Amino acid sequence: METGFSRPESSSLTGDARPAASVEAVSTDWRQSVPVLTSRGVSLREVTQQDASPLLAVLSTQDVSRFLSPLPATRDAFARFVTLTHQQRAAGQYVCFAVVPTGMSTAIGLFQVRSLEPPFSIAEWGFALASPFWGTGLFVEAARLVGDFVFGTIGVRRLEARACVQNHRGNGALRKLGATPEGVLRGSFLWQGEYHDQVLWSILDSDWKGAADPPESSSGSV
């Protein structure tokens, strides 16, 4: 599933209780070093140069890339993208997590969060996950970790997402996370040579922190 892939320099979800998450902090400031976030079945860490080739392989498949903005086309281009993510993180404008399932060392997806309004009070997130991991519950766990980090550590007040109207899986994932659809952005996404409509979603810090229960997930959905 996917909601978009943005370059950092551009302007442009089981269980009856939330599992305990941990932060393996190597710095008190995420701008200096992104902490490792861990939960049941998944770890999130900052994307690295070593992730370039495996991520390019799994995210450039037709089923994953069809709703994404164009990916860096080569391993070197993806490596340059990784460098930019580190630069923008150091500037306090962006953070990019690689998704690594428990028991693996290879990244199989990404979560991106970028500031829309200083000082990171309004942000936008996007995600992409290799298709073999769709419907496993991995996305739910990863998204919870990112949400807790964004609202609890960075201090985001409003988190937005944009998903192509035809992207039923991505829109369903956002709904399961408790996001609210606010409207349709007409002709806002260029895909396969044509402009398509996108759904604008939002989650407020009060929505996330006030949720009594974690979002439900269902097998075969996200």
HUJO-V870260 format. One record per residue. N is the residue number from 1. RES is the residue in three letters. PSI is psi in degrees with one decimal (NA if undefined). OMEGA is omega in whole degrees, 0 to 359 (* if undefined). NEAR is the number of other ideal C-beta (glycine too) atoms within 12 Angstrom. Layout:
# HUJO-V870260
n=(N | N)
res=(RES | RES)
psi=(PSI | PSI)
omega=(OMEGA | OMEGA)
near=(NEAR | NEAR)
This chain:
# HUJO-V870260
n=(1 | 2 | 3 | 4 | 5 | 6 | 7 | 8 | 9 | 10 | 11 | 12 | 13 | 14 | 15 | 16 | 17 | 18 | 19 | 20 | 21 | 22 | 23 | 24 | 25 | 26 | 27 | 28 | 29 | 30 | 31 | 32 | 33 | 34 | 35 | 36 | 37 | 38 | 39 | 40 | 41 | 42 | 43 | 44 | 45 | 46 | 47 | 48 | 49 | 50 | 51 | 52 | 53 | 54 | 55 | 56 | 57 | 58 | 59 | 60 | 61 | 62 | 63 | 64 | 65 | 66 | 67 | 68 | 69 | 70 | 71 | 72 | 73 | 74 | 75 | 76 | 77 | 78 | 79 | 80 | 81 | 82 | 83 | 84 | 85 | 86 | 87 | 88 | 89 | 90 | 91 | 92 | 93 | 94 | 95 | 96 | 97 | 98 | 99 | 100 | 101 | 102 | 103 | 104 | 105 | 106 | 107 | 108 | 109 | 110 | 111 | 112 | 113 | 114 | 115 | 116 | 117 | 118 | 119 | 120 | 121 | 122 | 123 | 124 | 125 | 126 | 127 | 128 | 129 | 130 | 131 | 132 | 133 | 134 | 135 | 136 | 137 | 138 | 139 | 140 | 141 | 142 | 143 | 144 | 145 | 146 | 147 | 148 | 149 | 150 | 151 | 152 | 153 | 154 | 155 | 156 | 157 | 158 | 159 | 160 | 161 | 162 | 163 | 164 | 165 | 166 | 167 | 168 | 169 | 170 | 171 | 172 | 173 | 174 | 175 | 176 | 177 | 178 | 179 | 180 | 181 | 182 | 183 | 184 | 185 | 186 | 187 | 188 | 189 | 190 | 191 | 192 | 193 | 194 | 195 | 196 | 197 | 198 | 199 | 200 | 201 | 202 | 203 | 204 | 205 | 206 | 207 | 208 | 209 | 210 | 211 | 212 | 213 | 214 | 215 | 216 | 217 | 218 | 219 | 220 | 221 | 222)
res=(MET | GLU | THR | GLY | PHE | SER | ARG | PRO | GLU | SER | SER | SER | LEU | THR | GLY | ASP | ALA | ARG | PRO | ALA | ALA | SER | VAL | GLU | ALA | VAL | SER | THR | ASP | TRP | ARG | GLN | SER | VAL | PRO | VAL | LEU | THR | SER | ARG | GLY | VAL | SER | LEU | ARG | GLU | VAL | THR | GLN | GLN | ASP | ALA | SER | PRO | LEU | LEU | ALA | VAL | LEU | SER | THR | GLN | ASP | VAL | SER | ARG | PHE | LEU | SER | PRO | LEU | PRO | ALA | THR | ARG | ASP | ALA | PHE | ALA | ARG | PHE | VAL | THR | LEU | THR | HIS | GLN | GLN | ARG | ALA | ALA | GLY | GLN | TYR | VAL | CYS | PHE | ALA | VAL | VAL | PRO | THR | GLY | MET | SER | THR | ALA | ILE | GLY | LEU | PHE | GLN | VAL | ARG | SER | LEU | GLU | PRO | PRO | PHE | SER | ILE | ALA | GLU | TRP | GLY | PHE | ALA | LEU | ALA | SER | PRO | PHE | TRP | GLY | THR | GLY | LEU | PHE | VAL | GLU | ALA | ALA | ARG | LEU | VAL | GLY | ASP | PHE | VAL | PHE | GLY | THR | ILE | GLY | VAL | ARG | ARG | LEU | GLU | ALA | ARG | ALA | CYS | VAL | GLN | ASN | HIS | ARG | GLY | ASN | GLY | ALA | LEU | ARG | LYS | LEU | GLY | ALA | THR | PRO | GLU | GLY | VAL | LEU | ARG | GLY | SER | PHE | LEU | TRP | GLN | GLY | GLU | TYR | HIS | ASP | GLN | VAL | LEU | TRP | SER | ILE | LEU | ASP | SER | ASP | TRP | LYS | GLY | ALA | ALA | ASP | PRO | PRO | GLU | SER | SER | SER | GLY | SER | VAL)
psi=(159.0 | 149.9 | 0.2 | 156.0 | 116.8 | 145.4 | 138.1 | -22.0 | -7.1 | 161.8 | -19.1 | NA | NA | 157.6 | 160.3 | 5.9 | 150.7 | 126.2 | 151.5 | 135.7 | 153.7 | 153.1 | 119.2 | 78.7 | 128.1 | -3.2 | 152.1 | -8.9 | 117.1 | -20.6 | -28.1 | -37.7 | 123.3 | 129.1 | 158.6 | 127.2 | 130.3 | 145.9 | -175.4 | 113.4 | -4.8 | 150.2 | 146.9 | 131.6 | 166.2 | 139.9 | 142.5 | 171.2 | -33.6 | -15.7 | -11.7 | -54.1 | -49.3 | -37.5 | -39.9 | -38.8 | -45.3 | -25.3 | -11.9 | 2.8 | 155.1 | -41.9 | -30.0 | -43.3 | -9.9 | -23.4 | 14.7 | 149.6 | 156.5 | 130.6 | 157.8 | 132.3 | -21.1 | 169.6 | -41.4 | -40.7 | -39.1 | -36.7 | -38.7 | -37.1 | -43.8 | -43.2 | -43.0 | -37.5 | -38.1 | -39.8 | -43.9 | -32.2 | -44.1 | -29.3 | -2.5 | 26.7 | -8.1 | 149.0 | 140.3 | 118.9 | 136.2 | 138.6 | 120.7 | 113.2 | 147.8 | 132.7 | -5.2 | 161.7 | -8.4 | 133.7 | 140.3 | 9.5 | 176.6 | 148.8 | 128.7 | 139.8 | 126.8 | 146.7 | 134.4 | -20.9 | 122.6 | 146.6 | 71.6 | 29.1 | -29.8 | 131.4 | 164.7 | 139.9 | 155.3 | 156.9 | 153.8 | 135.4 | 138.2 | 136.4 | -32.1 | -16.1 | 1.5 | 141.0 | 8.5 | -9.4 | -5.3 | -40.1 | -42.1 | -48.5 | -42.9 | -43.4 | -37.4 | -43.2 | -45.2 | -45.4 | -44.8 | -39.5 | -44.9 | -48.6 | -35.7 | -37.2 | -51.5 | -36.0 | 28.0 | 139.6 | -36.5 | 128.0 | 121.9 | 158.7 | 149.4 | 128.9 | 132.7 | 137.7 | -37.2 | -10.1 | 77.0 | -37.3 | -44.9 | -42.1 | -38.1 | -37.2 | -44.0 | -38.8 | -41.7 | -28.1 | -5.0 | 9.8 | 152.7 | 126.8 | 127.1 | -11.4 | -179.9 | 128.2 | 104.6 | 132.7 | 36.2 | -2.7 | 119.3 | 118.0 | 122.4 | 42.7 | 2.2 | 151.1 | 133.3 | 157.1 | 149.3 | 148.5 | 130.7 | 121.9 | 152.0 | 150.8 | 128.4 | 157.1 | -35.5 | -33.4 | -47.4 | -49.0 | -24.7 | -5.7 | 122.7 | -31.8 | 152.5 | 156.8 | 142.6 | 150.8 | 155.5 | 142.8 | 133.5 | 3.4 | -69.9 | NA)
omega=(187 | 174 | 178 | 180 | 183 | 174 | 184 | 181 | 183 | 178 | 184 | * | * | 182 | 182 | 176 | 179 | 181 | 179 | 178 | 179 | 177 | 179 | 189 | 174 | 178 | 177 | 183 | 182 | 179 | 179 | 181 | 181 | 179 | 172 | 179 | 182 | 177 | 181 | 172 | 185 | 171 | 175 | 178 | 179 | 178 | 183 | 179 | 181 | 179 | 188 | 183 | 180 | 180 | 177 | 181 | 186 | 183 | 181 | 176 | 185 | 184 | 180 | 190 | 189 | 178 | 181 | 167 | 186 | 177 | 169 | 192 | 184 | 179 | 179 | 178 | 178 | 178 | 177 | 175 | 179 | 178 | 178 | 179 | 179 | 179 | 180 | 174 | 179 | 177 | 178 | 185 | 192 | 172 | 182 | 180 | 169 | 181 | 182 | 177 | 177 | 181 | 178 | 174 | 183 | 178 | 180 | 179 | 182 | 164 | 178 | 174 | 179 | 181 | 174 | 182 | 179 | 356 | 179 | 179 | 174 | 184 | 176 | 175 | 176 | 182 | 175 | 184 | 178 | 187 | 178 | 181 | 174 | 177 | 182 | 186 | 181 | 179 | 181 | 181 | 180 | 181 | 177 | 179 | 180 | 179 | 178 | 179 | 183 | 182 | 185 | 185 | 180 | 180 | 177 | 177 | 182 | 181 | 183 | 172 | 176 | 181 | 178 | 182 | 181 | 182 | 186 | 180 | 179 | 178 | 178 | 179 | 179 | 178 | 180 | 178 | 180 | 178 | 180 | 175 | 184 | 180 | 181 | 177 | 188 | 175 | 188 | 185 | 179 | 183 | 179 | 176 | 180 | 177 | 183 | 178 | 175 | 172 | 175 | 180 | 175 | 170 | 176 | 179 | 179 | 176 | 185 | 183 | 182 | 181 | 181 | 183 | 176 | 177 | 178 | 170 | 179 | 182 | 178 | 182 | 181 | *)
near=(47 | 45 | 45 | 45 | 39 | 38 | 28 | 32 | 17 | 20 | 13 | 22 | 40 | 26 | 19 | 9 | 11 | 24 | 21 | 16 | 28 | 18 | 24 | 18 | 18 | 14 | 17 | 11 | 15 | 31 | 24 | 17 | 19 | 36 | 31 | 25 | 36 | 28 | 34 | 25 | 28 | 37 | 32 | 45 | 32 | 38 | 37 | 27 | 22 | 19 | 31 | 31 | 22 | 26 | 40 | 30 | 20 | 32 | 43 | 28 | 21 | 13 | 21 | 33 | 27 | 28 | 36 | 36 | 29 | 24 | 29 | 29 | 15 | 15 | 21 | 15 | 20 | 34 | 22 | 21 | 37 | 33 | 23 | 27 | 38 | 25 | 20 | 29 | 32 | 21 | 20 | 22 | 30 | 40 | 42 | 41 | 42 | 41 | 44 | 37 | 28 | 21 | 11 | 20 | 15 | 23 | 38 | 38 | 44 | 48 | 50 | 45 | 43 | 39 | 32 | 27 | 17 | 14 | 16 | 31 | 19 | 24 | 37 | 37 | 46 | 45 | 48 | 46 | 45 | 34 | 25 | 17 | 32 | 31 | 23 | 30 | 33 | 38 | 46 | 41 | 40 | 45 | 46 | 41 | 43 | 43 | 43 | 33 | 37 | 41 | 30 | 20 | 26 | 32 | 21 | 37 | 24 | 29 | 45 | 37 | 44 | 40 | 40 | 36 | 25 | 19 | 34 | 20 | 30 | 41 | 31 | 29 | 41 | 42 | 26 | 29 | 42 | 32 | 34 | 21 | 22 | 18 | 16 | 19 | 22 | 13 | 14 | 21 | 34 | 18 | 25 | 16 | 8 | 11 | 15 | 25 | 22 | 35 | 34 | 30 | 37 | 29 | 40 | 25 | 26 | 16 | 22 | 31 | 19 | 12 | 23 | 12 | 16 | 29 | 31 | 22 | 30 | 18 | 12 | 12 | 26 | 37)
